[in-house]
């Protein structure tokens, strides 16, 4: 039985998204529709729909005459994105500490427990997508007591925009000795104790570390001048 076009598009989209987030395409690499059509055994229209959806998520860039390319590693964009993330998430975290109820505390504790029990990588050394989801859920939970759905939505959108950069950080830099689990544990403890100032300071450092390492890598390897 032939699968409907929507189902085929979804499969191509999910596979390419995993490839992009797994660092299997290089920054600014051109996505060749004909090759992808052959690879997946689908029509060009299915490939274009999947690539369009990936562009809408900010993982690809659509350019007239050139088609789709992987988003470039732009130092300027990463620096700006990081600055705004720190500002927005710090605001949301402060409000969560002020307004969060027992349900918020329970959510922070529960999502941290799930994150702490989920390995970061799989046996083959690749990124564990279950950890990525648990990581997302914990950071969302930290900000979910703010009482502002719009503020939470902005923070989530900015975090999603940083996801590809975060994956490049893990794939390209040598900064894997950091105690990420310890950082999350301290954020959880600060939240449960409503200790806002050190929590905001730690969150800022937590957000800024990966971009700082990735920017240094880009500058050392000439990626800044090439792709920024």
Buried (B, 14 or more C-beta within 10 A) or exposed (E): EEEEEEEBBBBBBEBBBEEBBBBEBBBBBEBEBEEBBEEBEBEEEBBBBBBBBBBEBBBBBBEEEEBBBBBBBBBEBBBEBBEBBBEBBBBBBBBBBEEBEEEBBEBBEEBBEBBEEBEBEEEEEBBBEBBBEBBBBBBBBBBBBBBBEEBBEBBBEBBEBBBBBBBBBBBBBEBEEEEBEEBBBBBBBBBEEEBBEEBBEBBBEBBBBBBBBBBBBBEEEEBBEEBB
